[in-house]
Amino acid sequence: MPSLRTVRRPREFAARLPSQDDTAPLARSFLRAYLAGLPRGERYSDVGELLLGELVTNAVRHSDAPPDRLVEVRFAVAADRLRLEVHDAGSGRPTLRPAVTPEEECGRGLLLVDELAERWGCCPRAGGIGKFVWALISPAPGFTELVFGRSPRLVTV
């Protein structure tokens, strides 16, 4: 009898949102709801919400795209990593700024992304209009990993 193998693709979320200042909180709420539906999705919540908010804010504030263009957010968990993507129609690419002074109120977003993401980058969008910035986020350790140094499946009581 032939064996049947089911290939499960990671569930991906995508939404197009207005390029407005209140878009980042909306994108974070979508991510929160997405992660709540995944087993152990809470391991990505803190860092994921912070970095998604920073990436969306950068797309809204720093894009040279016309103001009527939408920002697209995508996220999926695959291979135990949360992948965030923020697409915009702008032509500029994000760059890390040199050290920011304590008095400055802006300019730390990509520094946070660079420090907290496992990896991140920027790629051109298919079709040649705009770009997307992506970040890979490792899961935060759960309680048993912190206390016992191993997976909860391996801990016996």
C-alpha positions in Angstrom: 0.0 0.0 0.0 1.5 3.4 -1.0 2.1 5.8 1.9 0.3 9.1 1.8 2.3 12.0 2.9 0.7 15.3 3.7 2.8 18.3 3.1 1.7 21.2 5.3 2.5 24.6 4.1 2.9 27.3 6.8 -0.2 29.4 7.2 0.6 32.9 6.0 -1.2 36.1 6.8 -1.2 39.1 4.4 -3.1 42.4 4.5 -2.9 45.7 2.6 -3.2 48.7 4.9 -3.4 52.4 4.3 -0.1 54.3 4.5 -1.1 56.3 7.6 0.3 56.9 11.1 -2.3 54.6 12.7 -1.4 51.6 10.6 1.3 50.2 12.9 -1.0 49.5 15.8 -3.5 47.8 13.4 -0.7 45.7 11.9 0.4 44.7 15.4 -3.1 43.7 16.3 -3.3 41.4 13.2 0.0 39.8 14.2 -1.2 39.3 17.8 -4.4 37.6 16.5 -2.4 35.4 14.1 0.0 34.3 16.8 -2.8 33.6 19.2 -4.1 31.0 16.8 -0.8 29.1 16.6 0.5 26.5 19.1 3.1 28.3 21.2 2.7 31.4 19.1 3.2 33.6 22.2 6.9 32.9 22.0 7.1 35.4 19.1 4.7 38.0 20.4 6.9 40.5 22.2 9.7 40.8 19.7 7.4 40.3 16.7 5.0 43.1 17.6 7.8 45.5 18.4 9.7 44.9 15.1 6.5 44.8 13.0 5.6 48.2 14.4 9.0 49.6 13.6 9.0 48.2 10.0 5.5 49.5 9.3 6.3 52.9 10.8 9.4 53.1 8.6 7.3 52.2 5.5 4.7 54.9 6.3 7.0 57.7 7.4 10.0 57.2 5.1 8.7 55.9 1.8 8.8 58.2 -1.2 5.7 56.4 -2.6 2.6 58.5 -3.4 0.5 58.8 -0.2 -2.4 56.9 -1.7 -0.3 53.7 -2.0 -0.9 50.9 0.4 1.5 49.1 2.7 1.3 45.3 2.7 2.2 43.2 5.7 2.8 39.5 5.6 3.8 37.0 8.3 4.2 33.3 8.7 5.9 30.8 11.0 8.1 28.3 9.2 11.0 26.2 10.5 10.5 27.6 14.0 11.0 31.2 12.9 8.5 34.1 12.5 9.0 35.8 9.2 7.7 39.4 9.0 7.5 41.3 5.7 6.5 44.9 5.1 6.0 45.9 1.5 5.8 49.5 0.2 6.0 51.2 -3.2 8.9 53.4 -2.3 12.3 53.3 -4.0 14.5 54.0 -1.0 16.2 51.2 0.9 16.5 51.3 4.7 20.0 51.9 6.2 21.2 51.7 9.7 21.9 55.1 11.1 25.1 55.8 13.0 24.7 56.2 16.8 21.7 58.2 17.8 22.0 60.8 20.6 19.9 60.4 23.7 18.1 63.6 22.9 16.8 62.4 19.5 13.3 61.0 19.5 13.5 59.1 16.3 16.1 56.9 14.5 16.2 53.8 16.6 13.8 51.5 14.7 16.3 49.7 12.5 18.8 49.5 15.4 16.1 47.5 17.2 15.4 45.4 14.2 19.2 44.7 13.8 19.6 43.8 17.4 16.5 41.7 18.0 16.0 39.9 14.7 17.9 36.8 13.8 18.4 38.2 10.3 16.8 41.0 8.3 17.1 42.5 4.9 15.5 44.4 2.0 14.5 43.1 -1.4 12.9 44.5 -4.5 9.3 43.6 -5.1 8.2 41.4 -8.0 7.3 43.7 -10.9 9.9 46.2 -10.0 7.8 48.7 -8.0 8.9 49.2 -4.5 10.6 46.9 -2.0 9.9 44.8 1.0 11.8 44.7 4.3 11.8 41.3 6.0 12.9 40.1 9.4 13.3 36.6 10.9 12.5 36.2 14.6 13.6 33.3 16.8 11.1 32.1 19.4 11.7 33.3 22.9 12.4 30.5 25.3 9.4 29.2 27.3 9.4 28.7 31.0 10.8 25.1 30.9 13.6 26.1 28.6 14.6 28.9 30.9 14.4 26.8 34.1 15.4 23.3 32.9 17.4 24.2 29.7 15.4 21.8 27.5 12.2 21.4 25.6 8.9 20.9 27.6 8.5 17.6 25.8 11.6 16.3 27.5 10.8 17.4 31.0 9.2 14.8 33.1 7.7 15.5 36.5 
